[in-house]
Amino acid sequence: MAEIQILQPKLLNWGLRYSLILSLAACQTPGNIAPLPSSSQQPNPTDSSGPLSATPDPLASAPAPGQIIAPFTLPRLGARTLIEDEIPTEAIGLPIGSPQPPSHPTATPLPSATSDISVIEKTTFNGKLFDDLGQPLNGALVKVRSLNSQVPFEAETLTSGGTFAFNNAPSGVQIEITISKPGFASRKRVEVLKSNKQGDPNANRYDFGQAFAAGGTRESSPAPASAPPILPLPTPIMPPLPPTASAEPAYATRSSEAGALSFQALQGKTTLEKLKSQIKTHSPISPALLLPWEALRLEPLNFSNLSYVAPFQMGMGLVKVGSVAGADLYDWGGQVLLPTQPLESRPATVLTLLVEASGLMNSFKGFGTGNTAPPSLWELAQATVQTLATGLKDTDQLNLIVYSEGTQTLLSGQAFSTAQPLLQALQTQTPSGSAQLLPALNTAYALAESQHDPSKNNRLLLLGTVSSLSAAGQSAEILNLVESKAQAGLPLSVLALGELADRALLENLQRQGQGVSRQLAGLADLEALAQGLPGLLKPANRQLRFRLEAPTELSLKASSSALQGADLRWSGTLLPGEKQIFWQRFALPVGQSPSGVFRLQADYLDPAGQAQSISFEQSFASLQGQNQSPVRDAGLVNLLFRLLSGRVDQAGAQAELTPYYGAQNTTLGNEYRSLIQTWSGQ
């Protein structure tokens, strides 16, 4: 059960209060990749607040985005994460269709709105949607509106893992909640929202339908209890918020260019270890973990004969793995590495640390690996600060602020010598209350401005959950503040602790704060943090994107990248010592020998905010046989993710495993071969 140590997804999906978490660690997580229930488990909903019931519409049988899948039973995910044979060469990298908008049901008569509201307080509410089989339903449209004309409120969202949540809703007011999805009957309910100053996650919880327990019976809803607020599961693929005016050149963070390669660099090694642990025990797996490009970045894959193309080192490899239907199959791999940066070369820095000390930091835990107990997020924050201190030097100056509902300045203008003053200051704090990010940022910027030294590098570093709750519906104001301060010479980097982070907010803080974002889910993620500190404090690259141009004779058959459309492409930042590996499979008619080249291009913003573009190329002929071992290892990594996502079934995985990779006898290759066989039931 080690894979259940990261607790946030459990809380998001079940809404269980904290006192029940440890006792339910072995329960199945709704919305994850898990076995489908049998037809005998189908409920018979009797009211409009029940589960969404399938209608005779043909769409009802189509797999929904985020379709749950299981070991040995692997239908495709509705939202594709990988590209394979059916993609014509001319369409490589272009959008493959767009999701259909949900249908809107005909309006029904509305009940009377409440009018006796003397004091309007803001509150939150959430819920979960289940289908007739008791399974969480992804991608359903949830629309809410106030029925009191004097207290307007209207919003909408899509369910993720079946979960939906709304902030800044008026308490004491009738709210109509309508849920619809093509191929299913729509549902509606009207509720009066309660005030929720205590942050009870179940005070305003409105589920539609119920989940099945392990024995095929309905799970009962948890009783309301005082606990940290529960946030909706962040959608793994989310567009950024609309950018505000910027002094930097216009620069797309997501691209629809042909050949674009997925790159994000948000997750740490802990998240990958969690996935492996779940595979070994056949536990439910969240589709949010199925990011092969992140696995390729984190695994110890290293290409030889790299060429220096400032500021990166770049290399490629190509290996023929087999033949099928009159075509030879070639696996291509590429690596981009940012060399380590000596501590002495980093400019002296005035660093303002802003550390969250809300109740969430004690209530939630990170992920433990091996015999390591899962740390609380507060313990993880202290360990992070201690690790950061190993990358500081005596010319640096520190400010330290903690925040929850208020802020407290613990250190101001402290010349760095050792980590002791930082750790001692944090040990005086007991996390409690809710997190208020916007006022905390205002306080931190004010202190940083008072300590600003134009002869040094000046930067804010935020450590916290970076949750939607801490944003309190003020994401736009937060991003405007962060962007304006970055333009004024106070950029921001972010270390999101645990798995509560709002991914859209995290990505936009990185972009508009002219900094770097990373997610630290456990202590294992701290190993490379000190090495990457120079990049956290002064990034050598930002909004980094990649694309590959291949010889026109080649046809793309599979990829570690998500090439479905513009919303599936990321940009990110490589820190010193970090690398990114790419993998693609091409088919070439037998007997042909392409005359073209493979060209790997990187576009990014340099430390001055100027757009730069570099490329590295090698011909097909000169590339054959280079870096065969890491390319084959990358192919095995990708084969596991293709199996998990349903892009290849068990038979197909076994058909590739022996003919294509049978001779691959490396530590990493053997590990992934074992994971593939375990998930396939071998």
Phi, psi and omega per residue, in radians:
M1 nan 0.241 -3.113
A2 -1.080 -0.412 -3.088
E3 -1.265 -0.141 -3.084
I4 -1.675 0.210 -3.019
Q5 -1.261 -0.535 3.068
I6 -1.357 1.936 -2.879
L7 -1.547 -0.332 -2.986
Q8 -1.040 -0.777 3.127
P9 -1.052 -0.563 3.103
K10 -1.098 -0.768 -3.099
L11 -1.191 -0.639 -3.140
L12 -1.115 -0.754 -3.011
N13 -1.400 -0.578 -3.082
W14 -1.810 -0.398 -3.059
G15 1.163 0.492 -3.105
L16 -1.381 2.501 3.046
R17 -1.237 2.740 -2.984
Y18 -1.027 -0.560 -3.086
S19 -1.174 -0.263 -3.125
L20 -1.717 -0.128 -2.936
I21 -1.077 -0.900 -3.014
L22 -1.109 -0.604 -3.119
S23 -1.301 -0.310 -3.119
L24 -1.913 0.361 -3.041
A25 -1.079 -0.441 -3.081
A26 -1.611 0.011 -3.095
C27 -1.247 2.765 3.098
Q28 -1.327 2.453 3.130
T29 -1.584 1.991 3.105
P30 -1.051 2.538 3.104
G31 1.522 -0.018 3.125
N32 -1.728 3.096 3.077
I33 -1.353 1.905 -3.026
A34 -2.659 2.831 -3.118
P35 -1.063 2.468 3.085
L36 -1.296 2.493 3.078
P37 -1.255 2.773 3.123
S38 -1.333 2.882 -3.116
S39 -1.114 -0.404 3.140
S40 -1.208 -0.197 -3.106
Q41 -1.610 0.030 -3.061
Q42 -1.174 2.254 3.096
P43 -1.451 3.014 3.081
N44 -2.129 1.561 -3.073
P45 -1.117 2.536 -3.083
T46 -2.107 -0.102 3.126
D47 -2.466 2.994 -3.036
S48 -1.261 -0.162 3.087
S49 -1.707 0.169 3.123
G50 -1.378 -2.882 -3.139
P51 -1.208 2.825 3.022
L52 -1.265 2.156 -3.119
S53 -1.702 2.372 3.134
A54 -1.177 2.438 3.071
T55 -1.785 3.000 3.136
P56 -1.154 -0.087 3.126
D57 -0.893 2.317 3.139
P58 -1.003 -0.441 -3.129
L59 -1.151 -0.313 -3.054
A60 -1.093 -0.491 -3.109
S61 -1.573 -0.098 -3.136
A62 -1.325 2.510 3.120
P63 -1.136 2.329 3.136
A64 -1.469 2.769 3.043
P65 -0.968 2.342 -3.122
G66 1.372 0.286 -3.136
Q67 -0.773 2.295 3.111
I68 -1.269 2.419 3.105
I69 -2.340 2.939 -2.978
A70 -2.470 2.844 2.963
P71 -0.993 2.391 3.101
F72 1.301 -0.227 3.126
T73 -2.365 1.696 -2.893
L74 -2.184 1.319 2.971
P75 -1.197 2.793 -3.097
R76 -1.226 2.604 2.969
L77 -1.188 2.467 3.132
G78 -1.127 -0.663 3.090
A79 -1.653 1.932 -3.022
R80 -1.158 2.442 3.029
T81 -1.964 -0.216 -3.131
L82 -2.361 2.740 -3.131
I83 -1.982 2.402 -3.139
E84 -2.410 -2.713 -2.900
D85 -0.877 -0.615 -2.968
E86 -1.231 -0.056 -3.098
I87 -1.560 2.072 3.097
P88 -1.181 2.664 -3.100
T89 -0.981 -0.697 -3.055
E90 -1.236 -0.219 -3.109
A91 -1.798 0.085 -3.092
I92 -1.012 2.221 3.064
G93 1.491 -0.119 -3.135
L94 -1.670 2.733 -3.120
P95 -1.000 2.422 3.132
I96 -1.879 1.284 3.134
G97 1.412 2.848 3.128
S98 -2.152 2.584 3.117
P99 -1.097 2.458 3.136
Q100 -1.314 2.380 3.112
P101 -1.165 2.521 3.140
P102 -1.152 2.574 3.103
S103 -1.306 2.679 -3.117
H104 -1.928 2.086 -3.086
P105 -1.230 2.748 3.074
T106 -1.153 2.414 -3.084
A107 -1.148 2.535 3.077
T108 -1.942 2.779 3.134
P109 -0.971 2.433 -3.070
L110 -1.752 2.542 3.045
P111 -1.245 2.909 -3.124
S112 -1.200 2.497 3.127
A113 -1.411 2.566 3.068
T114 -1.277 2.397 -3.092
S115 -2.112 -0.198 -3.077
D116 -1.566 1.112 3.139
I117 -1.844 1.968 -3.119
S118 -1.580 -0.671 3.134
V119 -2.325 2.162 -3.129
I120 -1.722 1.974 3.066
E121 -1.861 2.639 3.094
K122 -1.499 2.490 -3.141
T123 -2.513 3.102 3.102
T124 -2.128 2.717 3.003
F125 -2.598 2.727 -3.073
N126 -2.649 3.095 3.111
G127 -3.105 -3.080 -3.117
K128 -2.491 2.482 -3.081
L129 -1.937 2.276 3.124
F130 -2.136 2.571 3.067
D131 -1.514 -2.995 -3.084
D132 -1.129 -0.366 -3.141
L133 -1.584 0.089 -3.122
G134 1.342 0.318 -3.133
Q135 -1.779 2.492 3.115
P136 -1.054 2.451 -3.065
L137 -1.908 2.039 -3.135
N138 -1.461 2.715 2.927
G139 1.232 0.280 3.074
A140 -1.450 2.495 3.130
L141 -1.443 2.164 3.099
V142 -1.964 2.021 3.128
K143 -2.010 2.329 3.136
V144 -2.237 2.578 3.091
R145 -2.715 2.631 3.088
S146 -1.353 2.457 3.073
L147 -1.668 0.076 3.087
N148 -1.796 1.952 -3.073
S149 -1.111 -0.351 3.132
Q150 -1.483 -0.220 -3.131
V151 -2.246 1.413 -3.072
P152 -1.208 2.448 3.036
F153 -2.830 2.253 -3.131
E154 -2.675 2.352 -3.141
A155 -2.803 2.903 3.070
E156 -2.650 2.747 3.103
T157 -2.734 3.021 3.028
L158 -1.926 2.491 3.126
T159 -1.216 2.501 3.053
S160 -2.248 2.071 -3.011
G161 1.115 0.422 -3.096
G162 1.457 -0.160 -2.998
T163 -1.623 2.514 2.972
F164 -2.401 2.705 3.130
A165 -2.736 2.604 3.127
F166 -2.374 2.507 3.088
N167 -1.959 2.907 3.025
N168 0.987 0.650 3.075
A169 -1.591 2.618 -3.115
P170 -1.350 2.249 3.084
S171 -1.399 2.737 3.123
G172 1.302 0.200 -3.070
V173 -2.133 2.484 3.073
Q174 -1.211 2.216 3.113
I175 -2.066 2.227 3.071
E176 -1.608 2.227 3.124
I177 -1.996 2.080 -3.136
T178 -2.105 2.283 -3.138
I179 -2.143 2.319 3.136
S180 -2.500 2.695 3.088
K181 -2.793 2.333 3.132
P182 -0.944 2.350 3.135
G183 1.562 -0.012 -3.125
F184 -2.315 2.636 3.046
A185 -1.202 2.460 -3.136
S186 -1.368 2.779 -3.134
R187 -2.303 2.642 -3.115
K188 -2.592 2.525 3.014
R189 -2.626 2.731 3.121
V190 -2.125 2.255 -3.099
E191 -2.334 2.648 3.002
V192 -1.739 2.044 -3.063
L193 -1.278 2.404 3.133
K194 -1.622 2.667 2.977
S195 -1.146 2.505 -3.029
N196 -2.472 1.017 -3.118
K197 -1.170 -0.398 -3.107
Q198 -1.452 -0.116 3.130
G199 1.282 0.468 3.124
D200 -1.178 2.076 -3.079
P201 -1.184 -0.264 -3.111
N202 -1.906 0.105 -3.126
A203 -1.109 -0.685 3.122
N204 -2.247 1.117 3.115
R205 -1.898 2.184 -3.055
Y206 -2.268 1.676 -3.134
D207 -1.515 2.710 3.019
F208 -2.059 1.844 -3.052
G209 1.498 -3.061 -3.121
Q210 -2.431 2.719 3.078
A211 -1.485 2.794 3.020
F212 -1.586 2.412 2.992
A213 -1.381 3.084 -3.053
A214 -1.027 -0.577 -3.084
G215 -1.511 0.125 3.124
G216 1.598 0.058 3.103
T217 -1.711 2.866 -3.137
R218 -1.250 2.414 3.019
E219 -1.398 2.387 3.083
S220 -1.404 2.602 3.136
S221 -1.263 2.493 3.140
P222 -1.200 2.570 3.093
A223 -1.290 2.525 3.115
P224 -0.986 2.449 3.115
A225 -2.663 2.703 3.114
S226 -1.285 2.098 -3.111
A227 -2.799 2.881 3.094
P228 -1.027 2.516 -3.130
P229 -1.035 2.548 -3.132
I230 -1.763 2.353 -3.070
L231 -1.819 2.719 3.068
P232 -1.223 2.593 3.086
L233 -1.069 2.167 -3.122
P234 -1.163 2.336 3.095
T235 -1.121 2.250 -3.073
P236 -1.133 -0.399 3.136
I237 -2.166 1.893 -3.069
M238 -2.382 2.437 3.086
P239 -1.307 2.666 3.108
P240 -1.250 2.770 3.048
L241 -1.163 2.728 3.140
P242 -1.005 2.259 -3.118
P243 -1.242 2.600 3.037
T244 -1.607 3.098 -3.113
A245 -1.028 2.449 -3.089
S246 -2.412 2.533 3.091
A247 -1.371 -0.247 -3.134
E248 -1.400 2.796 3.123
P249 -1.102 2.603 3.091
A250 -1.029 2.299 -3.021
Y251 -2.685 1.982 -3.090
A252 -1.256 2.270 3.097
T253 -1.496 -0.235 3.085
R254 -2.296 2.522 -2.970
S255 -2.249 2.515 3.028
S256 -1.892 0.315 -3.129
E257 -1.196 2.569 3.059
A258 -1.078 2.382 3.095
G259 1.486 0.059 -3.137
A260 -1.082 2.480 -3.093
L261 -2.003 2.441 -3.114
S262 -1.235 2.351 3.100
F263 -2.700 2.280 -3.093
Q264 -2.377 -0.879 3.084
A265 0.995 0.849 3.047
L266 -1.849 -0.702 -3.011
Q267 -1.397 2.791 3.085
G268 -1.944 3.102 -3.078
K269 -1.089 -0.513 -3.124
T270 -1.013 -0.743 -3.124
T271 -1.100 -0.678 3.101
L272 -1.170 -0.695 3.108
E273 -1.144 -0.599 3.082
K274 -1.088 -0.773 3.124
L275 -1.047 -0.788 -3.137
K276 -1.083 -0.708 3.135
S277 -1.094 -0.691 3.134
Q278 -1.203 -0.612 3.097
I279 -1.118 -0.776 -3.068
K280 -1.119 -0.484 -3.130
T281 -1.857 0.162 -3.116
H282 0.935 0.719 3.128
S283 -1.542 2.798 3.094
P284 -1.006 2.460 -3.105
I285 -2.140 2.257 3.114
S286 -1.296 2.373 3.044
P287 -1.014 -0.385 3.123
A288 -1.129 -0.303 3.137
L289 -1.555 -0.150 -3.043
L290 -1.501 1.219 -3.122
L291 -2.146 1.509 -3.051
P292 -1.077 -0.536 3.141
W293 -1.158 -0.541 3.076
E294 -1.242 -0.682 3.099
A295 -1.096 -0.726 3.135
L296 -1.144 -0.524 3.097
R297 -1.250 -0.595 -2.987
L298 -1.590 -0.424 -3.099
E299 -1.324 2.715 -3.118
P300 -1.358 1.163 3.075
L301 -1.777 2.216 -3.089
N302 -2.399 2.179 3.104
F303 -1.552 2.662 3.078
S304 -1.769 2.965 3.100
N305 0.978 0.796 3.092
L306 -1.274 2.565 3.093
S307 -1.885 2.431 -3.141
Y308 -1.463 2.023 3.061
V309 -2.183 1.600 -2.939
A310 -0.802 2.313 0.082
P311 -1.661 0.229 -3.019
F312 -1.895 2.909 2.871
Q313 -1.942 2.303 -3.011
M314 -2.283 2.541 3.103
G315 -2.706 2.880 3.141
M316 -2.454 2.951 3.041
G317 -2.677 2.746 -3.124
L318 -2.590 2.283 -3.123
V319 -2.459 2.374 3.053
K320 -1.420 2.140 -3.054
V321 -1.851 -0.286 -3.121
G322 2.991 -3.022 3.116
S323 -2.416 2.581 3.116
V324 -2.751 2.343 3.038
A325 0.871 0.851 3.069
G326 1.298 0.286 -3.135
A327 -2.343 2.537 3.017
D328 -1.580 2.444 -3.140
L329 -1.816 2.273 3.139
Y330 -2.136 2.285 3.013
D331 -1.675 2.165 3.083
W332 -1.850 2.473 3.051
G333 -2.366 2.622 3.099
G334 -2.421 2.624 3.104
Q335 -2.325 2.405 3.005
V336 -2.189 2.184 -3.074
L337 -2.184 2.358 2.986
L338 -1.741 2.024 -3.085
P339 -1.042 2.701 3.082
T340 -1.134 2.719 -3.111
Q341 -2.068 2.152 3.126
P342 -1.039 2.497 -3.137
L343 -0.990 -0.646 -3.078
E344 -1.156 -0.454 -3.094
S345 -1.419 -0.238 3.138
R346 -1.316 2.373 3.124
P347 -1.168 2.613 3.061
A348 -1.018 2.507 -2.966
T349 -2.283 2.429 2.885
V350 -1.679 1.867 -3.022
L351 -1.887 2.140 3.055
T352 -1.831 1.941 3.133
L353 -1.591 2.196 3.092
L354 -2.026 1.919 -2.984
V355 -2.003 2.216 3.111
E356 -1.260 2.357 3.098
A357 -2.277 0.673 3.121
S358 -1.397 3.009 3.119
G359 -1.072 -0.442 3.099
L360 -1.046 -0.526 -3.058
M361 -1.206 -0.437 3.064
N362 -1.661 -0.495 -3.026
S363 -1.402 -0.464 -3.094
F364 -1.920 2.665 -3.105
K365 -2.106 2.764 2.993
G366 -1.488 -2.895 -3.082
F367 -1.832 2.276 3.098
G368 -1.655 2.475 3.115
T369 -2.050 2.519 3.141
G370 1.070 -2.233 3.124
N371 -1.615 0.130 -3.122
T372 -1.404 2.176 3.108
A373 -1.214 2.526 3.132
P374 -1.144 2.208 3.140
P375 -1.410 2.655 2.936
S376 -1.185 2.808 3.130
L377 -1.123 -0.499 3.085
W378 -1.211 -0.712 3.048
E379 -1.108 -0.683 3.104
L380 -1.127 -0.662 3.114
A381 -1.103 -0.763 -3.140
Q382 -1.161 -0.696 3.097
A383 -1.139 -0.608 3.109
T384 -1.142 -0.779 3.123
V385 -1.078 -0.721 3.130
Q386 -1.110 -0.684 3.117
T387 -1.194 -0.730 3.114
L388 -1.035 -0.637 -3.095
A389 -1.090 -0.449 3.131
T390 -1.228 -0.270 3.114
G391 -1.814 0.131 3.107
L392 -1.660 2.886 -3.141
K393 -2.414 2.947 -2.941
D394 -1.238 -0.132 3.055
T395 -1.587 -0.029 3.119
D396 -1.471 2.678 3.120
Q397 -2.185 2.427 -2.988
L398 -2.118 2.484 2.895
N399 -2.159 2.472 -3.123
L400 -2.325 2.158 3.115
I401 -2.247 2.386 2.984
V402 -1.952 2.660 -3.097
Y403 -2.541 2.588 2.907
S404 -2.508 -1.871 3.041
E405 -1.343 -0.387 3.039
G406 -2.303 -3.036 3.123
T407 -2.194 2.693 3.097
Q408 -2.481 2.174 3.100
T409 -1.497 2.069 -3.104
L410 -1.705 -0.592 3.102
L411 -2.412 2.476 3.121
S412 -2.472 2.131 3.104
G413 1.137 0.538 -3.092
Q414 -1.412 2.074 3.038
A415 -1.218 2.283 -3.065
F416 -1.311 2.338 2.992
S417 -2.293 -0.928 3.067
T418 -2.440 3.034 3.128
A419 -1.352 -0.194 -2.988
Q420 -0.996 -0.841 -3.140
P421 -1.049 -0.662 3.116
L422 -1.104 -0.843 -3.087
L423 -1.189 -0.704 3.110
Q424 -1.098 -0.686 3.119
A425 -1.124 -0.733 -3.141
L426 -1.199 -0.575 -3.129
Q427 -1.196 -0.248 3.080
T428 -1.409 -0.129 -3.033
Q429 -1.742 2.512 3.015
T430 -2.100 1.900 -3.089
P431 -1.004 2.380 3.114
S432 -2.902 2.866 3.071
G433 1.331 -3.035 3.133
S434 -1.670 2.881 -3.127
A435 -1.736 2.282 3.094
Q436 -2.083 1.677 -2.973
L437 -1.268 -0.743 -3.053
L438 -1.062 -0.919 3.110
P439 -1.108 -0.541 3.105
A440 -1.145 -0.721 3.098
L441 -1.115 -0.704 3.106
N442 -1.044 -0.763 3.114
T443 -1.120 -0.753 -3.121
A444 -1.134 -0.726 3.120
Y445 -1.147 -0.656 3.120
A446 -1.098 -0.746 3.113
L447 -1.167 -0.751 3.138
A448 -1.085 -0.658 3.118
E449 -1.179 -0.627 3.128
S450 -1.225 -0.422 -3.124
Q451 -1.828 0.150 -3.036
H452 -1.066 2.333 3.124
D453 -2.199 1.876 -3.082
P454 -1.111 -0.276 3.124
S455 -1.491 -0.099 -3.113
K456 -2.132 2.913 2.988
N457 -1.339 2.246 -3.110
N458 -2.021 2.306 -3.069
R459 -2.733 2.550 2.941
L460 -1.677 2.513 3.044
L461 -2.267 2.016 -3.107
L462 -1.669 2.212 3.037
L463 -2.073 2.060 -3.141
G464 3.116 -3.022 -3.131
T465 -1.279 -0.481 -3.091
V466 0.897 0.766 -3.094
S467 -1.521 2.829 3.098
S468 -1.135 -0.475 3.118
L469 -1.186 -0.710 3.128
S470 -1.158 -0.480 3.072
A471 -1.266 -0.439 3.048
A472 0.913 0.722 3.114
G473 1.250 0.244 -3.078
Q474 -2.010 0.548 -3.093
S475 -1.029 -0.758 -3.126
A476 -1.080 -0.765 3.123
E477 -1.132 -0.688 3.120
I478 -1.083 -0.814 -3.096
L479 -1.191 -0.647 3.074
N480 -1.093 -0.742 3.119
L481 -1.103 -0.843 -3.104
V482 -1.066 -0.739 -3.123
E483 -1.176 -0.753 -3.125
S484 -1.130 -0.673 3.133
K485 -1.242 -0.621 3.092
A486 -1.109 -0.718 3.106
Q487 -1.157 -0.457 3.140
A488 -1.538 0.062 3.065
G489 1.804 0.250 3.090
L490 -2.196 1.347 3.138
P491 -1.252 2.875 -3.053
L492 -2.224 2.346 2.919
S493 -2.037 2.744 -2.997
V494 -2.361 2.326 2.958
L495 -2.036 1.846 -3.123
A496 -1.498 2.166 -3.068
L497 -1.669 2.324 3.135
G498 1.370 -2.689 -3.078
E499 -2.168 0.452 -3.135
L500 -1.592 -0.082 -2.954
A501 -1.102 2.462 2.949
D502 -1.371 1.897 -3.015
R503 -1.067 -0.694 3.139
A504 -1.113 -0.764 3.128
L505 -1.129 -0.727 -3.115
L506 -1.087 -0.781 -3.132
E507 -1.156 -0.696 -3.126
N508 -1.282 -0.550 3.034
L509 -1.092 -0.690 3.101
Q510 -1.094 -0.795 -3.057
R511 -1.253 -0.891 -3.041
Q512 -1.433 -0.325 3.068
G513 -1.533 0.017 -3.141
Q514 0.961 0.751 -3.089
G515 -2.407 -2.590 -3.058
V516 -2.301 2.490 3.018
S517 -2.101 2.444 3.034
R518 -2.464 2.602 3.089
Q519 -1.873 2.155 3.131
L520 -1.922 1.845 -3.069
A521 -1.697 -0.162 -3.138
G522 -2.943 3.074 -3.072
L523 -1.121 -0.491 -3.134
A524 -1.107 -0.395 -3.128
D525 -1.313 -0.160 -3.098
L526 -1.486 -0.184 -3.028
E527 -1.014 -0.719 -3.075
A528 -1.751 0.082 -3.024
L529 -1.168 -0.774 -3.127
A530 -1.095 -0.670 3.109
Q531 -1.101 -0.624 -3.111
G532 -1.533 -0.038 -3.067
L533 -0.980 -0.718 3.102
P534 -0.957 -0.635 3.112
G535 -1.300 -0.537 3.054
L536 -1.139 -0.678 -3.073
L537 -1.458 -0.567 3.113
K538 -2.641 1.554 -3.042
P539 -1.113 2.397 3.047
A540 -1.431 -0.289 3.124
N541 -2.612 2.523 3.051
R542 -2.440 2.745 -3.141
Q543 0.847 0.809 -3.097
L544 -1.344 2.258 3.126
R545 -2.261 2.716 3.140
F546 -2.302 2.637 2.972
R547 -2.628 2.723 -3.084
L548 -2.159 2.288 2.973
E549 -1.859 2.202 -3.111
A550 -2.039 2.777 3.072
P551 -0.932 2.434 -3.034
T552 -1.146 -0.350 3.140
E553 -1.259 -0.270 -3.084
L554 -1.520 2.525 3.083
S555 -2.010 2.194 -3.116
L556 -1.234 2.250 -3.135
K557 -1.967 -0.556 3.141
A558 -2.771 2.768 -3.075
S559 -2.695 2.633 3.009
S560 -1.439 -0.112 -3.124
S561 -1.689 2.757 3.054
A562 -1.701 1.921 -3.028
L563 -1.977 0.506 -3.043
Q564 -1.272 -0.659 -3.080
G565 -3.120 3.118 -3.022
A566 -1.052 -0.546 -3.084
D567 -1.345 -0.050 3.123
L568 -1.850 0.230 -3.137
R569 -1.973 2.385 -3.112
W570 -1.981 2.819 2.838
S571 -2.164 2.803 -3.118
G572 -2.814 -2.711 -3.108
T573 -2.437 2.359 2.969
L574 -1.641 2.271 3.071
L575 -1.578 2.807 3.113
P576 -0.928 2.290 -3.131
G577 1.530 -0.137 3.133
E578 -1.575 2.717 3.121
K579 -2.385 2.895 2.970
Q580 -2.320 2.303 3.092
I581 -1.885 2.419 3.056
F582 -2.094 2.646 3.136
W583 -2.499 2.376 3.036
Q584 -2.565 2.644 3.082
R585 -2.001 2.309 -3.139
F586 -2.126 2.659 3.031
A587 -1.955 2.471 3.140
L588 -2.374 2.216 3.114
P589 -0.916 2.390 -3.117
V590 -0.973 2.343 3.093
G591 1.662 -0.228 3.135
Q592 -1.538 2.657 3.084
S593 -2.382 1.788 -3.075
P594 -1.051 2.533 3.101
S595 -1.738 -0.111 -3.066
G596 -1.446 -2.977 -3.085
V597 -2.201 2.759 2.898
F598 -1.619 2.158 -3.139
R599 -2.124 1.998 3.108
L600 -1.720 2.077 -3.064
Q601 -2.026 2.453 3.083
A602 -2.134 2.249 3.049
D603 -2.023 2.391 -3.072
Y604 -2.811 2.972 3.000
L605 -1.787 2.314 3.133
D606 -1.451 3.108 -3.095
P607 -1.000 -0.424 3.109
A608 -1.527 0.034 -3.139
G609 1.423 0.247 -3.141
Q610 -1.614 2.430 3.137
A611 -1.247 2.299 3.121
Q612 -2.246 2.693 3.112
S613 -2.511 2.253 3.100
I614 -2.299 2.805 3.119
S615 -2.600 2.746 3.111
F616 -2.388 2.301 -3.076
E617 -2.405 2.654 3.041
Q618 -2.555 2.561 -3.138
S619 -1.306 2.768 3.113
F620 -1.002 -0.785 -3.070
A621 -1.137 -0.764 -3.092
S622 -1.300 -0.356 -3.065
L623 -1.503 -0.402 -3.077
Q624 -1.006 2.273 3.087
G625 1.500 -0.108 3.129
Q626 -1.418 2.452 3.051
N627 0.913 0.763 -3.086
Q628 -1.068 -0.748 -3.057
S629 -1.134 -0.894 3.124
P630 -1.154 -0.529 3.100
V631 -1.170 -0.733 3.102
R632 -1.149 -0.701 3.077
D633 -1.062 -0.740 3.109
A634 -1.087 -0.635 3.087
G635 -1.123 -0.662 3.096
L636 -1.175 -0.714 3.080
V637 -1.024 -0.808 -3.116
N638 -1.185 -0.598 3.116
L639 -1.077 -0.686 3.088
L640 -1.056 -0.785 -3.111
F641 -1.225 -0.574 3.050
R642 -1.139 -0.640 3.095
L643 -1.185 -0.803 -3.118
L644 -1.098 -0.618 -3.077
S645 -1.550 -0.030 3.108
G646 1.449 0.181 3.113
R647 -1.337 -0.337 3.008
V648 -2.455 2.455 -3.132
D649 -1.540 -3.121 -3.073
Q650 -1.063 -0.735 -3.131
A651 -1.130 -0.721 3.131
G652 -1.135 -0.680 3.117
A653 -1.125 -0.751 3.126
Q654 -1.167 -0.590 3.128
A655 -1.151 -0.514 3.087
E656 -1.496 -0.594 -2.952
L657 -1.031 -0.857 -3.084
T658 -1.419 -0.911 -3.105
P659 -1.120 -0.693 -3.037
Y660 -1.515 -0.611 -2.978
Y661 -2.211 0.204 -3.065
G662 -1.038 -0.551 -3.100
A663 -1.551 -0.008 -3.088
Q664 -1.438 1.854 -3.064
N665 -2.107 1.255 3.076
T666 -2.094 2.859 3.132
T667 -1.035 -0.826 -3.126
L668 -1.207 -0.727 3.131
G669 -1.082 -0.739 3.121
N670 -1.158 -0.633 3.112
E671 -1.095 -0.813 -3.100
Y672 -1.290 -0.534 3.035
R673 -1.079 -0.722 3.125
S674 -1.150 -0.699 3.122
L675 -1.126 -0.712 3.112
I676 -1.089 -0.774 -3.128
Q677 -1.201 -0.641 3.113
T678 -1.095 -0.825 -3.114
W679 -1.182 -0.490 3.138
S680 -1.473 -0.059 3.126
G681 1.429 0.341 -3.132
Q682 -1.460 nan nan
